[in-house]
Amino acid sequence: MERSMEDVYALLRRLGVGANYKGFFPTADAVWLCVQSEDNLTLVTKRLYPEIARKYKTSWGAAERNIRTVAEVVWERNPVLLSKLAGFSLAQRPSATQFLDILTASLLRGSS
């Protein structure tokens, strides 16, 4: 199944995060880059966060923080759906990287 950026936006909205959050678009872009190349999940601090930071003219730390904030919002609003997407019960909020992995895997397997 061919995925698009619209699928990423729709998934984030289903999880309870809208475009009114500062981290919505950086998170969506990060997920999209990971869907295009899962290698980005193993190179988050060396490749992924710096690429997002360049696009949004910020630091890689701020890019990571925006993604982490989105993960926190999702954890507060829809932990059941997030656990379903993960494929197992989450005992605590996932890290930013784990969050990106869950969303990427969900989109790649078509279960989003």
N, C-alpha and C positions, 0 to 999 in steps of 0.2 A: 504494500500500500504506500503510495506516494504521500509524503507529508509536506506541509507548508508552514510558513510562519504563522498563518492564521490558526493552525492547529495548536501551536504553542500558546498563542494568546487565549484561545478558547479553554485550554487546559488550566492555565493560570486563573482565569475567571471562574471556572468550575470549582477551583480550590479556594475561592474567596478573595482573590486579589485582583483589583481593577487597575486601569491605567492611571488612576489618581495617585497611586503609590510611586514614589520617586524611583524605586528599584524595579518597577514592572518591566520597562523596556530593556534595561541592562540584563535582567534575569532572562527575559525571553530571548535576547540575542545570545546569551551564554548557552542556554539550552539548545538553540538552533545550531550553534557552532558545534556542540557536542553531538547532535543528531547527524550532522554532516561528517564529523570525524570523531569517533569515540576516543581517539588518542588524546583529545583535549581534556578528557577526564583524568588522565594520568599526568598532565602537564598544566594543572590549574594555575599555579603561582608563576610558572615560567612562560606560559603561552596564553592561556585563556584569560585570566584576570588582566594582564597587561593589554591584550587586544581590546577587551571591553573598555578598559580605562582610556585607551587612545581614542576610541570612538566617541566616548562621552566626555573627553577632555578633563579627566580626573586622575587620581592615583589608583594603583591596583588595589590598595587597601580600602579605598572608598568603594571601589567596584565590588569587592568581596563583602563589605559591610552591607551594601544595598541588597545583595543576593541573600545574605544571612537574615536581614530584616524581613524580606519576603518569606523566607522559610519560617521565621517566627510567627508571622501573621497567619500563614497557612496552618501551622501547628496549632495555633489558638482557635482558628475558625473551623478547620475541617480535618482533624487528625484521623478520623475514620477513613475518609477517602484517601488521604495520603498513605495510610497503612495498606489500604487495598491496592493502591498503585505500586507500593513497595513489594507487595507479595507476602508480607509478614507483618505481625503486630509490632509497631514501634513503641518502645518503652519511654523514649525521650525524643525531643526535637532533633532531627538530623542536622549535621553540620551543613554548611553551604555546599561543599563538595558532594556530600551524600544526597542532599536535596536535588542537585543538578543530575546526579546519577539516576535517582528514582524517576525524575521527569523524563530524562532521555530514554531510559529503558522502556518506560511506559509508552512513549511515542513510537519507538522503534518496533515494539511488539504489537502495537495497535490496540492496546488496552486502555487508552486514555479516554 
